Amino acid sequence: MGKTTLAQRFEEDRNALYLDLEDPDERRKLENPALFLEAYEDRLVIFDEIHRMPGLFPILRGIIDRGRRKGLRTGRFLLLGSASLDLLKQAGESLAGRIRYLELPPLLVNEVERGDLACRNLWLRGGYPDSYLAGTDGESYALRRDLVQTYLDRDVRMFSPRIPAETLRRLWLMLAHNQGSLLNASSLGKSLQISTQSVTRYLDLLVDLLLVRRLTPYGVNTKKRLVKAPKTYIRDSGLLHALLGIADFNELSGHPVVGTSWEGFVIENLLGVAPERAAAGFYRTQVGAEVDLVLELPGSERWAIEIKRGNTPKLSRGFYSALDDLKPTRAFAVHSGEEEYLIAEGVTAIPFRSIQERLLSYPQ
């Protein structure tokens, strides 16, 4: 559900006040925020694009504390906006003990209608509501291309004005071409003619804006040499395809990125429903033992998950070697078919939706 749609839902259900801080007129209402908000202390107030007015955080602290003395507790304010590390730090310092952070990802498979077409469209178009619900693939593609440019023209300038937007665009595109690959910051720096440190700084921004996922290697007590570099994924598959110029499913099916695009799509959908305390990584040794996703779940469960596109997943020797190292509680081969069956001793072939449903029902 998009932010605006969520805000409208709250307005309908709870008589909430919605303020879009992208709008200068809305920001002017908050020239004296304490006085303005005093009139709405009995209503939920939604601040959309809260990063436009970071100075509100310390003011909200005082309002919240005064409200507590009146018996007004939780659920008074809903803050929506793009995330940056600096913003989260500032909010954490101002509202420590008074705020809870929830990541609102784009649409996930469990949030759209069932069926192969719905899943295929979500994979192709990504989870931004306007893109997924567009009338045609062409309309969806145009929206996503515009969104890529909006991030570069607006959000980059807002959060890190010293980073050249064109350099960041080239880095973003390189990461798209290397979807699911180990990060080689030195090689990227040479291609972009910037330092390795700059690559790391620019990547940090893309991660903070929730555009890129940096999946870290999973450490386990073993004498084998493990890779140390993280893997990177463009988080929304629709943005990935827009960056690569992939406009429809026919183009996606024949593109070299199709396998790693599916892998990233599955990872985002699984992590989007995993328990809050779950830890995620991947496992790879220098000699080729590898698992796409390792989840440490509450209750000391460890799941090893290999992701394959197709109905009959074939697992490599490296996967079984990794299982010997990891000794997981459960091992799965996630596929795009509809059947669940035992593929080998201790390894279950499982449909994409089925493993997502298991994570949804997993105790928090």
Steps between C-alpha positions, in 0.01 A plus 500: 500500500644837401558771757224726372255211483593402855448857616159520331401173667587642840309819423191295418527256790621725780416855394871566472666823390729449199781748428708463183825679579595506132235773472624850600149592616498205738842595635379854565230361727784381724678831541387473863464121524425480872210744468365337184519142630342590833167525316532140379620320810194272490574387141767300325729738311681360194814674380587385148857565378607583856862537386396833347474644853753323725468789745161358603657213695604691815169690496306173480692376802361783713147454364512126570626551856232759578238267354616214721436710806143539373462126453558507123721204417597327176368538146487879482741554212584301186822612331553395138793573275816386328760366739853625535752401763544859621126548526452182701780603735346841550156355561644243736675766706195725520231236548682221682244293689216673316521356149495164327645450152319284247623450146216521252624309194341512156221249434586138575363186336274424797338843459385456140249261349608139460593356162795474264413822316485708819835366616654551155372858483629575849843364406511691171352829623616500861303581810442875476119513484467738205742290298340166587146627436578683173273421208779365278862390530597809301330734745662320791843521339463875437402558863805313623738681269362827634539373856867419440554856379305641794725321747807642326368854458325539835594250770874491429518878511302505824693235691846540352532808279874453450457168318481557122166363381647379169774302675245347733282408201793318337576314824134404538500371141819300556349341808192409293716328238674314785182410688572240767878515449774548755584865548835604352529863606849536353388388153193723512714794607734454205207485258349816650838672546435556869665359814399178670397710801267705279341182364433389856354839592275509194386144562420592861260764369324252269467260793370774731238597240386135496590470132779243536535206736848413622478133602790410725688168512376263766771404745514151641755317711694324227861469392405564139584833341187710455451789262498834679332726246123563520260434215291787367145500363278774361220451750197566282495275194303761303770762553763241405322436170452873436871563552581224251244612241281190542143602417308171475511136598628386161806722537552386858484130407786537254717734703821377673375644832183287510638246749645749747196725457280212616743425783487859626121509463462188715746625761315831539166322534635258762677766704190718475301246705777350715475548878629833621792340686612286205855545372581442132812433298643274233762227523787453261847350535802564284467148355138531386271386783205738484148572626302797368333594830559398861243605759559494873151493650375544857522175692849421366375370167727531199352472151713447192317616188604448138300690237431356156279621218296216353287213627766233560800648683836332446745550781877515462766313691598835651157530664529162670854582608370821656235304691777287653663821625184679613308208651170686462179414681318506165620508140282616210524529124254775411350470152229666290279191468206384711616171658680436827707183521816351649784554254769332712544395860436808710434726198146605404408642160240762580292751301582865545165587660513201735828595666380858526188375681719299740694812587178698544377246756838461672489607868643846561 
